[in-house]
Amino acid sequence: MLRAALARNDPAAVELMWDRYAGDLLAYLQAVLCSRHDAEDVLQTVFVRIVQKRHKLAKARHLDAYVYSIARNEAFRLIGRRKRKRKVEAVNEIWLTVTEEKPGPNELAEELQAALARLPQPQREVIVMKVYKQKTFSDISRLLGLSANTVASRYRYGMEKLRTLLENLIL
Amino acid sequence: MKNKDTQNEQLESILRKARLPEPSPELKERITAEAKRAWNQTLPELSWLVPFRRLAASAAAAILIIWLANYSSERALAQWQSEKVPSTSEQFPGLESLPEIPYGPFVRQLATVNRQPSMIDASALNDHIEVLRHILDETQQSNITKPSELPGSRSHLISNPPSVISYS
């Protein structure tokens, strides 16, 4: 449906793209960048890039993987720009929220996101997509263009590190 | 292995106590508006235009490379010319102008000496041939008249060698 709209050069494809990708891409970008604001800015750039490359997108063999590769490239471009400007901001922004409305829930969110932020980015993005977006290893491997074994091993190593980092929360 | 899976499930349940917020309606409005604006600004790509565009890009790249090569060679040449080094295609003006060329007196003298023998050779050879002819004539005449009256056994050929002979 989206591919057909892109091929027809129909602007309604923008809405379809939003419904299909926005939530997952925002989660993925937050996992890569550890910042909600940066993720939102990059998401906007990603949508503009997709629109500019819509003719290629309509012919792409793996549409989802192509969209995620655009998102990854834009995220790394932002990280590179930050590094060149030597503008490395401390990660003190809340990008995880807590489901239960109890007093002091932000402490848990802060602890979890601090632990996630200490993981290497490839492991973090796999864990975020699996845990928070309920993607299977097969889905993640298809979206990121990786083998299922690589995805599984990244998940396993990441979880091992998280277990050490969050041992006070594990009973 | 089962233990690891249980531990992972336990950890996942802790992680799921938090969640990632979904994109807000304001964000949707902002991004879709920007995307639609970009949509209107970007012309749909025509399939036949792609090879033409690639050809034009290749031609432009080739022109740029050739121009850069010419520019760099001209620049290198200009650097040499500015130092007033005589070029190889320039005609040699002759020995008279040697003092104006930046050579030392020793080199000038050497050039003169090296060039002189070619002029001397011809005249010296002529002289030598004349001497030989003269001696041969004398010898022939003396042989005809009185061969036993020659003064000693010494040859005229050995007695009078030319002073300066060079075959270089």
Interface residues (C-beta under 8 A of the other chain):
Chain A: N9 P11 V14 E15 M17 W18 A22 G23 L26 A27 Q30 R36 E40 L43 Q44 F47 V48 I50 V51 Q52 R54 H55 W95 L96 T97 V98 T99 E100 L108 A109 L112 Q113 I127 V128 V131 Y132 K133 R156 M159 L162 R163 L166 L169 I170
Chain B: K4 Q7 N8 Q10 L11 E12 I14 L15 R16 K17 A18 R19 L20 P21 E22 P23 L27 K28 R30 I31 T32 E34 A35 K36 A38 W39 N40 T42 P44 E45
